Amino acid sequence: MNEKFHALPEAKQQAILNAGYRVFSQNAYKNSPMSEIAEAAGISKSLLFHYFHNKKELYLFLWEKCAETTIEYLTRYGCYEQQELFESMYRGMQAKMEILRRYPDMGLFTIKAFYEKDPEINAAVQESFRRYFNLKADRMRLNLSSDQFIPGLDVEMMYREMYWASEGYLWEMVQRGEVDFDRLERGFLRLLQFWKSIYLRKE
């Protein structure tokens, strides 16, 4: 699928991806014309349709690319190899900041897509999210021991809450235009320290 797109040079692929993320993150699905994406990518609309048959195909391709890229970078940064949850989350934030450098609008697109109400898109996005989120959670659980947390804690629920809080923190800063990576990292470290004080078992 999308062989013609994958045959493009990497720089051209990235330009099209970033154009799609930018336009779709600024508007609802139905209000995001392919012509605007093509213009942002520096190609003709007919050429964009040469790579993707329709807008739905492009949108879902971008969504799947988000998930694949996230898994790729989390793996590269060793997030799934850690036995300590907060070290894994710290590495995860570093991985996502690296993604942000490459795809500045991917995070906003992800949030926009997750809440997209268009029935043509919503079911596919939600099914894909459950599949990828459960994969990430399962890979985390392979190494994590519940002994490190306070007794009776629902570790899966805690992980979900921290996951969404950290995602929200990162992309809120991006939306404000505060793409100072050192500041982002310091703020996230403060979040981690707060969570550690609440959830970790006291020695």
N, C-alpha and C positions, 0 to 999 in steps of 0.2 A: 504494500500500500504506500502511496506517495513516493513511488520510485523516482519520478521526475524531480520532485523536490529534493530528495536525498542525493540526487546526482549533481546538484548545484555545489559550487565552492562553499566552504564553511562560512566565509564572511557574508555571502549573499543569503544563505540560510538564516544566519543570525539577524540580518537586517529585516527579513520578512517576519521572523518570529517576534522581534522587538516591536515592529510596526503593529502586528496583531495584538500583542499584549497591551500596547499603549492605547490603541483605539478602543478595544473591548473593555479596558479598565476605566475608560472615561464615560462610557455610555452603556445603556442596556443593550442586550443582544440585538433586538429588532431595530434599534436606532444606530447601529454600527455598520455603515455601508462598506462593501468590499472596495469601492472606488477610493474611499479615504485610506484604507489600509494599504492599497496598492500605491497610492501617492506617497504615503509615509515611508514605504519600503523603496521608493524610487523605481518602480516598475509600472507597466501598464495593467489595467484591470483585466484585460484578456489574458495576459501572461499569468496573473495570479490565479485565474480560473483554469489555466493550463496545469497548474500545480495542485489545485484543490477544486473539486467539481462544484462545490457550493459553500455557502457561508457556514452551514452546520458542520460540514466536514473539517473546515479550517478551525472552527471554534473547539471542537472536540479533540482535534489534533493538538492544539495549543494546551488544552487541559491535560491530556495524557503526557505531553512533553514536560509539564510542570512536575507531575508525579515522578516520571522517570529521572528527570534531572535531580530532583530532591534525593531520591534513593541513591543515585550515583554519587552525589557529593557527600551524603551522610556516610556512605561506605568508604569513600576515599579518605574522609577525616577520622575513620576508626570509631564512629559512634556506636556501632553494633558490637564492638569487641569489649566494651567497658562493662565492668561489674558494678560500678558505682554510678547511679542514675544521674547525679548532678554533673559529674564529669562528662557523661555522654551528652547531656543537654548543653553544656558549655561548648563541646566540640560541634554539636549540631548548630548552634548559633554562629559559630565561625564558618561552618559550611554554608549557611544561608546568606551570610554577608558576602561570601565569595560568589554565590549565585547572583546576588543583588548587583555586584559589580558587572557581571556579564549580561544580565537581563533585568534592567532597572525597574520595569513595570510588571514583572512576573508576579510578585507578591500581591499587588493590588488586583491584578486580573484573577488570581486564585480566590481571593475573598469575594470579588464581584461574581465570579462563576458559581461559587458555592451557594450564594443567595439568589441566583438568577431564577426568575419565576416563569420564564417562557417554558411551557410544557414540552416543547420540542427538544429542549436542552436539559431541563431539570432532572429527569429520571436518569439519563445517561451519566450526568455529573455525579449524582448522589450514589449510584451503583459503583462507579469508579472510585469515589472517595472511600466508601466502605472497604472496598477491596485493598486499596493501597494503605489506608490507615491501619487496618487489621494486620497487614503484612509488616508494617513498621512496628506495631505493638508486639506482635509475635516474636519478631527478631530481638526486640528489647528484652522480652521476658525470658529468653533463652539464657541470659547471663545474670539477670537481676535476682538477688536473694531478698526475700521479705524480712529477713532477720535485721537488716539495717534500718528498718522503719519502726515507728512507734506501734505497739500492739493494737490489733484490731483495725488497722488502716486498710481501706479499699485501695490497693495500689493502682489498679487499672483506672479507677475514677480519678485518683490524684494525678496520674500521668496525663489523662485527657484534659483536666482542668489546667495543668501547668502548660501543656502543649498549646492550648488555645490562648492562654494568657501571654505566653512568649511570642506566639505568632502575632497577636494583636499589638503587643509592644513594638515589635520590629516594624510592622507595616504602618502603624500610626506615625512613627518617627519619619518614615519614608514619605508618607502623605503630606506631612508638614514641611517636607523639603529639608529635613535635618539629617542628611546623609553624611554625618561625621562618624566614621566607623569606630574611632577610638571612644567617642562619647556613647555610641550604641553599646559597645562592649562593656564599658564601665557601668552603664545602667543595667545591663543584663546580669552582670556579676552581683549587683545589689539585689536583684530579684532572686538569684540563686541562694544568696546568703539568707534571705528572708525565708525561703521555702525550707532550707536546711534547718533553720531554727524551729520550724513548726513540725516537720515530718520525720526528721531523723531521730532514731532512738538515742536517748542520752546515755552516755557511758557511766 
